[in-house]
Amino acid sequence: MTHTLPGFISADEVLGERLSPAKVRRLDRYHGNQDLLEGLELLDLAGPFKVVSPWELEDEHGVRRINTSGYAALPFGDGHPELKAFIARYLQGNTSMGLPQQSTSAWRAALQSNLIRLLARDLPSHQDSRVFFSSSGTEAIEGAVKFAKAARPKARHFISFGSGYHGKTFMSLSLTPNAEYQDLFRPLVPGAEHTPYGDLESLERLIARLHPDKVVAVVIEPIQGEGGVNIPPPGFLRAVGELCRRHGIVVIADEIQTGLGRTGHWFESAAQGLDPDIMTLAKPLGGGLVPIGATIARKAIFEKMLPGLSSKRHSNTFGGNSLSMAVGVKSLEMLLEGDLPARSKRLGQEGLTRARNIMRAYPGLFSAVRAQGMLFALEFHPMIALGKPQSLRELAFEATAIFGLRELHLAGVMANLSLSSKRTVRLTPALNMPQELFDEMWNRVELAAQRNPRSWSLLKNTPPSTTVRLAHFALTRG
Ligand SMILES: Cc1ncc(COP(=O)(O)O)c(C=O)c1O
């Protein structure tokens, strides 16, 4: 094929892996999020990485790592053969419209129906609920908030929780109390209020202060993922549900990270006794291959926002596209057939035991470990005590988690930082990771701990040139 635009990179060049890793890094940095990529490069974490199995990545030097990253969006690892074969079949055989915005669609109908069947199995009150599709988690939250507001038009406050994470579009950001993400964008959407997670009395006081009739909704993660795997006290979610029901306040359960098996249940809220009015799902529904978001709302709430001639009041171009719907159907099928939520629960318990043993052996490195299903948090002691002020303490924690992430990489485990916790690294392995690899993953975490028995070793073991370049980067780029 000939191109008239000099320098144009063809699809075949990329598919044929004809772009060198150095060129990929250079172009991505130059035209993309330069500072993020440069920071990763300084830490030797930038890749690009090649997927050599759904659960393993290889860098340009042939070094392999077990992939536990993906921010909980890889239920089957990266590019599982069964899912890839299905997508190939879909592309060959599908005759449904790709973007059926103005017509009915078999794929959308199937995914809606399957989701509601699954949800109503745990929460029968949802058997006639409705589904609205979008293309990301944050968009699913935006939809949820609009559904709730349409159902309570005279109310104006939304309550979310400290350390919560709901995304970074404007409303989701307003519900995500994190100064780093919010401060530049103030004033945020008016009416967003926050209260400590797991503290029922504080929530009751806040609702009373705002006046219950003025509260549209409480938005809650059944377990906080990006906050560092924070598990609420037993009974908290049930009590939140009862409190809101008493006042007619809409409950939105954000199951974007916890839902569909990650925490060892199909729906963590149901497992904890909460029957929310609206639920958001995203990450694993896309099988790690396509973008998707879903907002499930009770029928009466759904109809308030999208009635009759106003049924286009909320819409988008790509939500409900057939490829995402098809992958969603296939992903649910794979989760069901592998009984993966139950597997996640079993492996989660094994993993937590391993993590606790490692923490006991290396108490100078880890200050806490937490897990629910295949959602694991490793919390580090700060590698240097920066004392007060709080901002310096936070910096010490953040640097520790970043160096910890690097040491895990060097030991052969690719992990996740936590977007709303500076001190925590998370492992979110695929729910179908083979047992031997799962065991090996913990062996490697232990190896990283052996090499860094105290958090101070994280700094000691990092080449001084890297530390200096990182410090310079942090100071000059903010
Ligand atoms: C609980 C929760 N809600 C919302 C989001 C936002 O999803 P997305 O990144 O797809 O916009 C995330 C992402 O991590 C999440 O964990």
The ligand as a MOL file (V3000), in Angstrom:
LIG
                    3D

  0  0  0     0  0            999 V3000
M  V30 BEGIN CTAB
M  V30 COUNTS 16 16 0 0 0
M  V30 BEGIN ATOM
M  V30 1 C -14.9590 1.6320 41.3940 0
M  V30 2 C -14.6100 2.3330 40.1270 0
M  V30 3 N -15.4910 3.1790 39.5860 0
M  V30 4 C -15.2320 3.8220 38.4410 0
M  V30 5 C -14.0340 3.6630 37.7920 0
M  V30 6 C -13.7660 4.4100 36.5110 0
M  V30 7 O -13.7370 3.5240 35.4390 0
M  V30 8 P -13.0230 3.9700 34.0760 0
M  V30 9 O -11.5740 4.0610 34.3460 0
M  V30 10 O -13.3860 2.8610 33.1010 0
M  V30 11 O -13.6210 5.2640 33.6770 0
M  V30 12 C -13.0760 2.7960 38.3300 0
M  V30 13 C -11.7680 2.6370 37.6840 0
M  V30 14 O -10.8050 2.2140 38.2650 0
M  V30 15 C -13.3700 2.1120 39.5260 0
M  V30 16 O -12.4870 1.2900 40.0960 0
M  V30 END ATOM
M  V30 BEGIN BOND
M  V30 1 1 1 2
M  V30 2 1 2 3
M  V30 3 2 2 15
M  V30 4 2 3 4
M  V30 5 1 4 5
M  V30 6 1 5 6
M  V30 7 2 5 12
M  V30 8 1 6 7
M  V30 9 1 7 8
M  V30 10 2 8 9
M  V30 11 1 8 10
M  V30 12 1 8 11
M  V30 13 1 12 13
M  V30 14 1 12 15
M  V30 15 2 13 14
M  V30 16 1 15 16
M  V30 END BOND
M  V30 END CTAB
M  END
